[in-house]
Amino acid sequence: MMIDITEGAFARRLLASAAILALGAATITITPAPVLAQEELNALVWCDHTDPALIEPFEQANNVKVNLKEYEGTGAGLSIIDQSRPGDWDVLVIDGVDVQRAVDKGILAEIPADALPNADIFPEVRMEPNNTRDGKTYAVTEKFGYNTVSYDKTKVDPADMKDMSKLWSDKYKGRIAVYDYYLPMIGLTGIDLGKATASLTDADLPAIKDKLFALKANAKQVSDVVSSQTALATGEVDIVFGGGEWLTAGLVKDKPNLDWVIPEQGAVRWAQSIGVMKDSTKKDLALKFVQYIVSPEGQARLATSSCYWAMPANAKAGEKLSAEQKTALRWDEQADYLKRTQLYPIPSAELDAKMQDAWTEMLQN
């Protein structure tokens, strides 16, 4: 059984509800070609890379047309590559915890370490065990964020939101939307129980399952991110458990009542990486694109993409972000947040199946 833990990453990219903006249904976005473009670059990406504000500066500076295909999770991305001809794709954006899967398939090229701004990447999200193998670099972290607690600060006590256990109290019964994705939610529930996401075992599941059942009983709905986000934005619920800056940061200007926080217990952290395809015939240009994306300018544009906002991996992007943008992203609190958050659980196939079964049982209860 192949584990695809990127459904959560895909869900973050489904911010197409009326609460934010209307996105087209097409899976392929072709950015306008610069006049007299001499070359083309093909990239498999997430929707935050399809923003013209991010892509057009690179196109214009390099006289290139960038063809972007958005995909829905690592499994789907790898399937697209399997069905393509060698050399069809030049760049790949992938969930950070899935880079090793791509390395196993031999589809990523080695990137010279000195070609990347590694010293500028937040240390906690360099993720060397994920982005490198045997001393060779195959990808670089470009963006990250958290599954945590989003809420309407005019309807709840913000101090309560700093304590994750309050979500199981009668005080907020019937006022919560639970994000319907088992891995981050099992991770968050485990964190509330004092367990580390990296070391969850079968023995932890009974206690986690009990907590999930109690959470379901306290919630108004368990739903995908679009439905949960819409419910929060329209006031149907006051809290989204599993939300984060990617859910509310882009709404701050129009919805200043919405907020998010990392509880004292902690939260789970996601990260996305970018790399050059091994069979690309344009590796130099592909590397130049990767370098642009992880440059301070590219990072600031990626962090505030029209699809969803989240933290740039390059700390120097802060020089390119406005004070308002940095406040929405909780820029000054990242040092603390990074210390108090953990990556998604990465279970074995057997444990993953049991986690899915526990989540399904909770949904059907």
C-alpha positions in Angstrom: 0.0 0.0 0.0 1.4 3.4 -1.0 0.9 6.1 1.5 0.0 9.5 0.1 0.1 12.0 2.9 -0.4 15.0 0.7 -4.2 15.1 0.7 -3.7 17.7 3.4 -1.4 19.7 1.2 -4.0 19.5 -1.6 -6.7 20.6 0.8 -4.7 23.7 1.6 -4.8 24.4 -2.1 -8.6 24.2 -2.2 -9.1 27.7 -1.0 -11.6 28.3 -3.8 -14.6 29.0 -1.6 -16.7 32.1 -2.0 -15.1 33.2 1.3 -11.9 34.0 -0.5 -11.9 34.0 -4.3 -13.2 32.2 -7.3 -10.7 29.9 -9.0 -11.1 28.3 -12.4 -11.8 24.6 -12.5 -9.1 23.9 -15.0 -6.2 21.7 -13.8 -3.7 23.4 -16.1 -2.8 27.0 -15.9 -0.7 28.5 -18.7 0.7 31.9 -17.8 0.8 34.4 -20.6 3.9 34.0 -22.7 6.3 36.9 -22.9 6.6 38.4 -26.4 9.1 36.5 -28.5 9.8 33.9 -25.8 12.7 31.7 -26.9 12.2 28.8 -24.5 9.5 27.0 -22.5 9.7 25.4 -19.1 7.2 22.8 -17.9 6.5 22.6 -14.1 4.3 20.4 -12.0 3.1 22.6 -9.2 0.6 23.5 -6.5 -1.8 26.3 -7.1 0.2 28.9 -5.3 2.7 28.8 -8.1 0.1 29.7 -10.7 -0.3 33.3 -9.6 0.9 35.6 -12.5 2.4 37.9 -9.9 4.9 35.1 -9.0 5.5 33.7 -12.5 5.6 36.7 -14.8 8.7 38.4 -13.3 10.7 35.2 -14.0 9.3 34.9 -17.5 10.1 38.5 -18.4 13.6 38.4 -16.9 14.5 35.2 -18.7 12.5 35.5 -21.9 10.8 32.2 -21.2 7.2 30.8 -21.2 6.5 28.8 -18.0 3.8 26.1 -18.5 2.3 25.2 -15.2 0.2 22.1 -14.4 -1.4 21.9 -11.0 -1.8 18.5 -9.5 -3.6 17.1 -6.5 -1.3 15.3 -4.1 1.9 13.3 -4.5 0.3 10.2 -5.8 -1.4 12.1 -8.6 1.8 14.0 -9.4 3.9 10.8 -9.6 1.2 9.2 -11.8 1.4 12.2 -14.2 5.2 11.7 -14.4 4.8 8.0 -15.0 2.5 8.6 -17.9 4.7 11.3 -19.4 7.7 11.0 -21.6 11.2 11.5 -20.2 12.0 15.2 -20.4 8.3 16.4 -20.5 8.7 18.0 -17.0 11.5 20.3 -15.8 10.4 21.3 -12.3 8.5 19.6 -9.5 6.8 21.0 -6.4 6.2 18.3 -3.8 5.2 17.9 -0.2 8.4 18.0 1.8 7.8 14.7 3.5 7.4 13.0 0.1 10.7 14.1 -1.5 12.3 10.7 -0.6 9.5 9.0 -2.6 10.5 11.0 -5.7 14.2 10.2 -5.0 13.3 6.5 -4.8 11.7 6.7 -8.2 14.8 8.4 -9.6 13.0 11.4 -11.0 14.8 14.3 -9.2 18.2 15.6 -10.3 20.9 16.4 -7.8 21.1 20.1 -7.1 24.5 21.6 -6.2 24.2 22.6 -2.5 26.1 25.8 -3.2 23.4 26.8 -5.8 20.8 27.2 -3.0 20.5 29.8 -0.2 20.6 27.1 2.5 22.1 29.5 5.1 19.0 31.7 4.7 16.4 28.9 5.1 14.9 28.7 8.6 16.9 25.9 10.2 13.8 24.0 11.3 12.5 23.7 7.8 15.7 22.9 5.9 14.6 19.3 6.4 17.8 17.7 5.3 16.6 14.1 6.0 13.8 14.8 3.5 15.5 16.9 0.9 18.8 15.2 0.8 20.2 11.6 0.5 23.8 10.4 0.9 25.0 13.9 1.0 23.3 14.9 -2.2 20.6 17.6 -2.4 17.5 16.8 -4.4 15.0 19.5 -3.3 14.8 22.6 -1.2 12.0 23.7 1.2 10.1 26.7 -0.3 7.1 27.3 1.9 5.6 26.0 5.2 2.8 26.4 7.6 0.7 24.8 10.3 -2.5 22.8 11.0 -3.7 24.3 14.2 -6.6 26.4 15.4 -8.4 29.1 13.5 -11.2 31.1 15.1 -13.4 34.2 15.2 -11.9 36.3 17.9 -15.2 38.2 18.4 -17.1 35.1 19.3 -14.6 33.1 21.4 -12.2 33.9 24.2 -8.8 34.1 22.5 -7.1 33.0 25.7 -9.1 29.7 25.4 -7.7 29.0 22.0 -4.2 28.8 23.4 -5.3 25.7 25.2 -6.1 22.9 22.7 -8.0 20.9 25.4 -10.7 23.6 25.4 -12.0 22.3 22.1 -13.2 19.2 24.1 -15.1 21.4 26.6 -18.8 22.0 26.7 -18.1 25.7 26.4 -17.6 25.4 22.6 -19.9 22.4 22.0 -21.6 22.7 18.6 -19.4 25.7 17.5 -16.5 23.8 16.0 -15.6 22.6 12.4 -13.1 19.8 12.3 -10.9 19.5 9.3 -11.6 16.2 7.6 -8.1 14.8 7.1 -6.9 12.0 9.3 -3.2 12.6 9.5 -2.9 16.1 10.8 -6.0 15.6 13.0 -4.5 12.4 14.5 -1.3 14.3 14.9 -3.0 17.1 16.7 -5.0 14.8 18.9 -1.8 12.9 19.8 -0.1 16.1 20.7 -3.0 17.0 23.0 -2.3 13.7 24.7 1.4 14.5 25.0 2.6 12.2 22.3 5.2 12.9 19.6 3.9 12.6 16.0 7.1 11.0 14.9 6.8 8.1 17.3 3.1 7.2 17.2 2.4 3.4 17.3 -0.5 1.0 17.4 -0.4 1.3 21.2 -1.3 5.0 20.9 -4.4 4.5 18.8 -7.0 3.5 21.4 -6.5 6.7 23.4 -6.4 8.8 20.2 -9.5 7.2 18.9 -11.3 7.9 22.2 -10.3 11.6 21.9 -11.5 11.7 18.2 -14.9 10.3 19.1 -15.2 13.0 21.9 -14.1 15.7 19.4 -16.7 14.6 16.9 -19.4 14.7 19.6 -18.4 18.3 20.4 -18.2 19.5 16.8 -20.9 20.9 14.6 -19.3 19.5 11.5 -16.4 17.5 10.2 -15.8 18.8 6.7 -13.3 19.6 4.0 -11.3 22.8 4.2 -13.6 24.7 1.8 -16.7 23.9 3.8 -14.9 24.5 7.1 -13.5 27.8 6.0 -16.8 29.0 4.6 -18.5 28.1 7.8 -16.0 30.1 9.8 -16.2 33.1 7.4 -20.0 33.2 7.4 -20.3 32.6 11.2 -21.8 29.1 11.0 -19.0 28.0 13.3 -16.6 29.9 15.5 -13.6 27.6 15.4 -11.9 25.4 12.8 -9.7 22.8 14.4 -7.0 21.9 11.9 -7.0 25.4 10.3 -4.0 27.8 10.3 -2.5 30.8 8.7 -3.1 29.4 5.2 -6.9 29.5 6.0 -7.2 32.9 7.5 -4.1 35.0 6.7 -5.3 36.0 3.2 -8.6 37.1 4.7 -7.3 39.4 7.4 -7.9 42.6 5.3 -11.6 41.8 4.7 -12.2 39.6 7.8 -10.2 41.1 10.7 -12.3 39.1 13.1 -10.6 35.9 12.0 -7.4 34.8 13.7 -5.3 31.7 14.4 -2.9 30.5 17.0 -0.5 27.7 18.0 -1.8 26.3 21.3 0.5 25.8 24.2 0.5 22.1 23.5 1.8 22.6 20.0 0.5 21.8 16.5 1.5 20.0 13.3 3.6 21.6 10.6 3.6 21.0 6.8 6.2 22.1 4.3 6.5 22.0 0.5 9.7 21.5 -1.5 10.8 22.2 -5.1 13.3 20.4 -7.3 14.6 19.9 -10.8 13.5 16.9 -12.8 16.3 14.4 -13.6 15.2 13.9 -17.2 14.8 17.6 -17.9 16.7 18.8 -21.0 16.8 22.3 -19.6 18.3 21.7 -16.2 20.1 25.1 -16.1 16.9 27.0 -16.7 15.0 24.8 -14.3 17.6 25.4 -11.6 17.4 29.1 -12.3 13.6 28.9 -11.8 14.2 27.0 -8.5 16.7 29.7 -7.5 14.1 32.4 -8.3 11.4 30.7 -6.2 13.7 30.5 -3.2 15.1 34.0 -3.6 13.8 36.7 -1.2 11.7 38.3 -4.1 10.2 35.0 -5.2 9.6 33.9 -1.7 7.7 37.0 -0.8 5.4 36.5 -3.9 5.0 32.8 -3.1 4.1 33.5 0.5 1.3 35.8 -0.5 0.1 34.0 -3.5 -3.6 34.6 -4.4 -4.3 30.9 -3.9 -3.1 30.7 -0.3 -0.7 32.4 2.1 1.9 30.7 4.2 5.4 31.2 5.5 8.3 31.5 3.1 11.2 29.2 3.9 13.8 31.9 3.2 14.1 34.2 6.2 15.3 37.0 4.0 11.8 37.2 2.4 10.9 39.3 5.4 12.7 42.2 3.8 10.3 42.0 0.9 7.1 41.6 2.8 5.0 44.5 4.2 4.4 45.0 7.9 0.8 44.0 7.3 1.7 40.8 5.5 4.2 39.8 8.2 1.6 40.4 10.9 -0.9 38.2 9.1 1.7 35.4 8.8 2.9 35.8 12.4 6.4 36.5 11.2 7.7 37.6 14.6 6.4 34.5 16.3 7.9 31.9 14.0 10.9 31.1 16.2 8.5 30.0 18.9 6.1 28.3 16.6 8.8 26.2 14.9 10.1 25.0 18.3 6.6 24.0 19.4 5.3 22.2 16.2 5.9 18.8 14.8 5.8 17.3 11.3 2.8 15.2 10.2 2.9 11.6 11.3 4.7 9.4 8.7 3.3 6.0 9.5 4.1 2.6 8.0 1.6 1.3 5.5 0.1 -1.0 8.2 -0.2 1.8 10.8 -1.5 4.2 8.2 -4.3 1.8 7.3 -5.2 1.6 11.0 -5.2 5.3 11.3 -7.5 5.6 8.4 -9.8 3.0 9.8 -10.0 4.9 13.1 -10.8 8.1 11.4 -13.5 6.5 9.2 -15.0 4.9 12.3 -15.1 8.3 14.0 -16.8 9.8 10.9 -19.4 7.1 10.8 -20.1 7.2 14.6 
